[in-house]
């Protein structure tokens, strides 16, 4: 990504973190004698915003971040795996309170993705955004992730055990052989479940980067032929993943060779499994 996009990303996250601080939902950091101290809201847990890849944004969102809420220390799962009395109620009440507070600051929010719980996860994650359409009751669809297994890794299932296959490795295998001289490169990244598309039961993020000869120049210009290179490279990625019966979600914006890369969310849902893995 160019410096302008990187600056915009950092500014977006900083703005939401500033609002979290105003709402008294964030940790307060102070420095004394060169030592940084963090003070947490008492008995309420605390929040922190991080960037959400654009391919995971809701429709018509012009700002979107992931807000992670951490429970108060006395309600955290112990190292021995024991859940304190009142932890589920604390989790439920405080996440609701966080969402209500965010709404007063003009944000929409949703605990999107497969379900998270204090018994299996150390935190809750919210997709937090502002939309050109304002409040949209149609997204996400009702019950979009109901009945799905909790996303991994979690305390009960920290990894995949044979004969299961790590979805990230399966996507990597589908892309094997797609590259070649002048293609650029792809890399697969775990997608935090809160950005998964509605109805997804597995999701991996794929990032395509152009070949160096077509990368954005230091002065902000793009080389001749960059758009054609981008279109051909992205079409090859889409073709390989579609042939492997994956669904694909991309950011709702035009292809921009001035950026450093282009992201995809690669996913499947229960309907794909019932059809034998066929995706669209």
N, C-alpha and C positions, 0 to 999 in steps of 0.2 A: 504494500500500500504506500502511496506517496505521503510525503510529510504532512500535506494538508489534511488527508484523511486520518492520519495518525493523531494529529492535533485535535481534530473534531471528535474522535473516539475518546480521547482522554478528557476533553472538556465535557462530554456527555456524562461520563461516569462521575467526574468531579461534581457536576451540577446535582446529580441525584444524591450523591453522598452528602453534599451540603444540605440538601433538603431533609435527608434522614437525620442529620445533626440538629436542624431546626425543630424537627418533630420529636426530638429526644429519643430517637430509636437507634442511634449510633454510639459507638464507643467514643469517649472524649480523650484525646491524646494531649498530654502536657509534657514539657521538657523542663527538668530541674537539674542543674549542675551537669548538663551534657547527657543526662539519662532520660530516655523517653518512657513515660508512664501512661498506661491505658486504664481509664476508669469506665466501668461498664454500668449501664442503667440498672438500678437495684431491682432484683426479682423479676425482671421483665425480659431478659435476653437482649440481644443486640443484633443490628443489621449492618451489612456492607454490600455495596453495589459493585458489580463487575460488568464488563462489556458482554453483550450478546451478539454473536455473528448475525449479519443482516439476513442470511437465509433462514434464520429461526424467528424473525420478527412476525408479529401478527399482520394481517392485511391492513394497508394504509397507515401503518405506524411510521412516524417520522423521528421517533426517539424510542429506544428500547434497551433495557439493561436486565441483568439477572440480579435480584436482591436475595442474598442468603441471610436467613434468620437463624441465630444460634440460641438455644435455650439458656435460661439462667443456670449457673453452675450446679445448684442444688437439685436440678431436675435432669441432669445429664446422665446417660447410661454409664455405669461403672466399668472399670477395666475387667471386672469379672463377669460382665454381661448382665448385671442386675439393673432393673429400671426402678427408679425411686417412686414411691407412692405419689400420685398426683401428676406424674409426668405427662400422660396423654391429655389430661385436662389443661395443664399449663400450655402444652403445644397448641391445642385447639384454640384456647382463648387468646393467646398472644399472637398467633398468626392472623386471627380475625381482627385483632386490634391494629396490627401493622397494616393490613389492607384498608381498614377504615381510615387510618391516619394518612396513608398515601392518597386516598381518594380526596381528602380535604386539600391536598396540594396539587390536585388536577391530574393524578395518575390513575390509569387502569392497572389492575393486577390480577394474576391468577396463579394458583399452584398447579401449573401445567405439567404434563407428562405423567408417567406411571406414578402410582401413589408412594409417598414417603411417610415414615412413621418413626416415633422415638425409639421403638423397639429395634428398628433395622437401620436407622440413619442418624447421623450426628447433627443434622440441621434440616431445615425446610428451605426450599427454593421457590421464589416467585418470579414470574416473568412480569416485568413492570414496564409500561409503555404509555406514550401519548399518541393519539390517532388524529388524523385529519378529519375523521368523521365524528369525533367525540366518542361518547359512550356507545359501544356496539354490543348489543345483547346476543348477537348471532355468533360471536367468536369468543372463546372456542365453543364448538358444538357441545351441547349438553351430553354428559356421560361419555365423552370422547375417549377417556382412558379407563373407564370403569371396568372392573373384572380382569385387568391386566396384571401380570406378576410384577412385583416391585423390581425396579431397574437395578442391575448390578453395576458396580460392586456395592454390596451391602453387608451388614454384619453376619448374616446367615449364609450368604453366597458371595464371598469376596472375589471369586474368579470363575472361570469355566473349567469343568472337569470332563475329560474324555469319557464317553464319546461325543459330548457336546463340543461345539466349535465356537470360538470367540468370534462374534460378528465382525469385529474389525479385521481379523485375519481373513475372513471369508470375502470381505469387500476388497482387500488387498489382492486376493487371488483372482477376483473377477477383473481387476485392472492389469494383471500381469500380461505383458506382451503388448499393451496399448501404446507404450512409449516408442522411442526410436530417435534417430538423429533429427534434430530440429523440432522435436515435439514439445519440449518443455519437460515438466515433471509433475507428478502427482504425489501427494502424501495423505495418509489417512490419519484422522484424529478422533479420539473419543468425543462424542457429543454429549454434553451434560443433559440429562433427561428433560429438564425444564424447557429446552428449545425443540424437543421432538415434535413433529407434526401430529395433529389430532389422529387418533387411532393407531399410532405407531407402537409396536411392541419391541422393536429393535431399531436402532438408528446409529449411523456412523457419519462423521463429517469427512468429506473429501475436498482437498484444496488443490487446485491446478495452478501452476506458475508457468509463465511463458518462457520460451528459450531466451537465453541472455541477449541474443542479437535483436530480439524484439521487445526487450524490457524498456520501461520508461527511462529516458535519459536524465542526467543530473539536473538539466535546465528545465525539466518539466515537459519537454516535448516527447513524442513517441516516434519511433523509426517508421520509415515507409514500409507498408505491408503489415504493420502490427495488427490492424483490425482483422485482416484476412487470416493471419496466423492464429489470433485468438478464436475466431469463429471455427476454424478447422480443428483446433485443439479441443475446444469445449464439445464440439460435436462428436469427436472420437471418445471422449470420456462418457458422454451421455449414451452413445451407442453401445459401448461395452457393458455399462451397468444395466441398461434396459434389456440387453440380451441375456443378462444373468437374472432377470425377473425382479429387479429392484425398482422401487418408486423413487422419484427424484424431486426435491424441492430446492428452488433457487431464490435468491433475492429478487424482489420486484423492481428491478432497475435495468437500464440498458447496459450492454457490454461496454466496459470502459478500459481500453488498453493503458490508460494513465495510472491504473492501479497496479499493485504488485501481484495480485492473485484473484482467483474467483472461487467461491465456495459452493458446495452442494451438500444438502442433507440427503443421505441415502437410507431408505427405510423400507420396512415391511410391517404389515399388520395382520391381525387374525384372519381377515378375509383372504389374504394372500396364502396363508398357511392352509386354509380350507380348500383353496383351489390348487393346492400342490405347489405353491410358491410363485404363481404367476403374478407379476406386478405390471403396472402401467407407468 
